[in-house]
Amino acid sequence: MTTSVSAVTRRELVAIVGDDHVLTDRDLTAGYEVDWTGRFRGSTPLVVRPGSTAEVAAVVQLCARRSVALVLQGGNTGLVGGSVPLAGEVVLSTRRLSGVVDVDADAGRLTAGSGTTIAAVQTAARDAGWAYGVDWAARGSATLGGSVATNAGGLRVVRYGSTRAQVLGVEAVLGSGAVLDDLGRLDKDATGFDLSGLLCGSEGTLGVITAARLRLVPHQPDRAVTVVGLRSLEAAVAAVGQLRRVLPGLEAAEAYRAAESELVARHLDVAPILRPAPPITLVVECAGSGGQADLLASAVDSLDDVIDAVIADDGPRRASLWRHREALTEAIATLGPHHKLDVSLPVGALGQFAEEVVMRVKVAAPQSATWIFGHLGDGNLHVNVTGVAPDDDAVDDAVLSLVLDHRGSISAEHGVGAAKRAWVARQRGPTAMGAMRAIKGALDPHGVLNPNVLL
Ligand SMILES: Cc1cc2nc3c(=O)[nH]c(=O)nc-3n(C[C@H](O)[C@H](O)[C@H](O)COP(=O)(O)OP(=O)(O)OC[C@H]3O[C@@H](n4cnc5c(N)ncnc54)[C@H](O)[C@@H]3O)c2cc1C
């Protein structure tokens, strides 16, 4: 694979997508070269922006013929360096493949182009009287294709599962240049391999997802949110276990520590929700057809060791409680490029891990600061480390080796990208690695797609 693009190839790309959609001007390509965190920065000879599945197929076929490596990019909100041209690749942007194609209101199914934002998917679902089960703070920029490629999780996994659970089928251009049309798959369909499921979480290494057909979930009109102060992460884990047992409508259970409470409050220029900030703040939302505030209040009453709690059921107050949790990633980003380690652990190990990881990071990088928050209902913690150079991997090694010691996963929902490639084999082992490489070889025989991601 090469990273240089000849004038001939550039002209051929222009012939496929049009002059306006082959960007070479540095002012136009710069935004595609750096990731959201600022940690991963590369350079590209050009950005190509196909506007249809046929154009994507023609671009991939051309790049395979000319041995030109591609990096696929949707909203570029990914947090593991998978969407930027770190080795000088051509960027294939999917943002023009946007738009909701079809909503089947009777069946609760929605089909959209891969460049559609998650916010637009959510709006279209709501307009049809349904909801989309996946949600997270980057909803306004993250695309459907990127979310399928990373098997994105977010705030509602505890109730609806991650993106893979919502995907019925995808359309994709494989690395071979062939178009896989798997959009028509039915709920009950036992005919052969689940290729759409395989593309979900493949991080752009097997195919360019051009469209996806999604399962929608019932719209829940009544919602209540509580913010609860607790003494330790262990207490918060026990509280979430108790709440899951008694609240069938539990949709989210998020946690952060006092340090993050204070950081985000400073960033938003407001006071922490609970004062003084408790050791652990737990944000819980439940939703259903009615009576959620009463159900939530009595569930919180049944918890042990609660320091303080507030509850809200009207829209603006719920939003103001969520604002602190949702602005956390942004607040940490104001401290400069940082290392984001998105990991999951057996729930019983979360408390011990959260204590040990702070010490391990301090040993690896004494000048650093560690910020931890997470989707507690899913055993998923985001360990963010600031004050270390972008290319200093000692901190990543300290955190990820501790995760494996606790039999956790080095990537809960952000994927492997370029950031964690060295760690995949340690978690998955030789048989799984061999199988993944064989699949990559079969679907992307020329190694054109995201050659520096995941494998
Ligand atoms: C503030 C903030 C909060 C976040 N919170 C969460 C969270 O709670 N949960 C969570 O899971 N993630 C979260 N993320 C991460 C990010 O939003 C997700 O990973 C998202 O799925 C990326 O979508 P994207 O369109 O931006 O993809 P990109 O960043 O453009 O790409 C991500 C990966 O997918 C590949 N890719 C992109 N489009 C395609 C396609 N059409 N076909 C094949 N491969 C493709 C890319 O090559 C890359 O490897 C957050 C990010 C931010 C900035």
The ligand as a Gaussian input file, in Angstrom:
#p B3LYP/6-31G(d) Opt

LIG

0 1
 C      -18.012000      14.198000      23.683000
 C      -17.940000      12.757000      23.222000
 C      -18.627000      11.778000      23.917000
 C      -18.598000      10.457000      23.493000
 N      -19.290000       9.515000      24.188000
 C      -19.344000       8.245000      23.738000
 C      -20.100000       7.263000      24.427000
 O      -20.696000       7.526000      25.463000
 N      -20.130000       6.013000      23.911000
 C      -19.463000       5.678000      22.759000
 O      -19.537000       4.531000      22.328000
 N      -18.709000       6.588000      22.103000
 C      -18.638000       7.853000      22.559000
 N      -17.881000       8.779000      21.888000
 C      -17.047000       8.339000      20.751000
 C      -17.650000       8.519000      19.332000
 O      -18.673000       9.479000      19.295000
 C      -18.123000       7.174000      18.785000
 O      -17.033000       6.290000      18.668000
 C      -18.823000       7.259000      17.422000
 O      -19.384000       6.013000      17.132000
 C      -17.920000       7.676000      16.292000
 O      -18.727000       8.043000      15.192000
 P      -18.128000       8.982000      14.061000
 O      -19.119000       9.108000      12.971000
 O      -17.629000      10.240000      14.625000
 O      -16.928000       8.069000      13.549000
 P      -15.416000       8.477000      13.241000
 O      -14.790000       9.071000      14.428000
 O      -15.354000       9.266000      11.996000
 O      -14.802000       7.022000      12.984000
 C      -14.707000       6.084000      14.010000
 C      -14.196000       4.753000      13.418000
 O      -15.168000       4.209000      12.528000
 C      -14.657000       4.127000      11.183000
 N      -15.753000       4.552000      10.301000
 C      -16.396000       5.753000      10.307000
 N      -17.395000       5.741000       9.411000
 C      -17.382000       4.515000       8.833000
 C      -18.185000       3.891000       7.832000
 N      -19.202000       4.522000       7.228000
 N      -17.890000       2.617000       7.490000
 C      -16.874000       1.942000       8.094000
 N      -16.087000       2.480000       9.036000
 C      -16.347000       3.754000       9.397000
 C      -13.462000       5.055000      11.166000
 O      -12.505000       4.659000      10.201000
 C      -12.936000       4.905000      12.581000
 O      -12.161000       3.747000      12.704000
 C      -17.863000      10.114000      22.313000
 C      -17.167000      11.097000      21.621000
 C      -17.193000      12.407000      22.066000
 C      -16.450000      13.433000      21.273000

